[in-house]
């Protein structure tokens, strides 16, 4: 079983002379933001929900379909580069003095941002989660079999469902 911690992966010889990677400990993974069609490597902070067993949450064990908290910073930075809208905690700081050439380039970028912003719609629940700095994600790979923790960010009805589950859990404590 894969635990949360500094990366430790062993190669294991399996039937047919092939090898598989067994992750004993992982601290990060590749997570996909489906609605934006982008994938970023993000640090995993902890396990928050596992439908199989609450013991896996307590021990921070990574399995398939585990809901984890990941660092939202790579996604917030990507969104700013793509659309010019900052979703993070701190307010956007205006760039200090720019040369004339850099200012022209920045104005062109702002024009492309305006075109993209008109078409872009972002879920309010997801905005709120990204502003907190930690996003909820689901692991879709099997870390003990392939040596990686790959998954996707929760959004839409799935995000609402798991937020309600976590609120109920906090209410019981």
Secondary structure, DSSP 8 states (H G I E B T S, - for coil): -EEESS-EEEEEE-GGG-EEEEEEEESEEEEEEGGGTEEEEEEEEEEEE-SS-HHHHHTTEE-TT-EEEEE-HHHHHHHHHHHS---SSS---------HHHHHHHHHHHHHHHHHHHH----HHHHHHHHHTEEEEEE-S-HHHHS---EEE--THHHHHHHHHHHHHHHH-
